[in-house]
Amino acid sequence: MENRTVSKYTTSFGLALALSSLLNAVLVVVKEKSPAVQAAMKSLTGHHWITHAAIVLALFAGFGFLLAGGRGGRGWTLPVNRLIPTLLAGVVVSGAIIVGFYLLAD
């Protein structure tokens, strides 16, 4: 894989995907372990999964634009050969957290 950088938005939203994926996994665990949190989320939109999705999408967009505007508006740069493994690590770890939670929680 070549050692070139991509646009600030590609890098920023790739990192935002990794980060929001991890926060998604944490939200799943917190929501499933706390009936009060789940009830509060349900009261906001009518169903806790709708609220969950809205929170994760807002985090993704927020982190993406925040990271794109970092470093004085230049955004973050990362070579492609580091961005892809970072993105994959965030998604794989978050998947492992969710799968592990449901395997061990029940």
URBELPE-V212129 format. One record per run of one state. SS is the DSSP state (A for helix, B for strand, O for the rest). FROM is the first residue (numbers start at 1). TO is the last residue. If there is no record, write none. Layout:
# URBELPE-V212129
SS:FROM:TO / SS:FROM:TO
This chain:
# URBELPE-V212129
O:1:4 / B:5:5 / O:6:7 / A:8:33 / O:34:34 / A:35:45 / O:46:47 / A:48:68 / O:69:78 / B:79:79 / A:80:105 / O:106:106
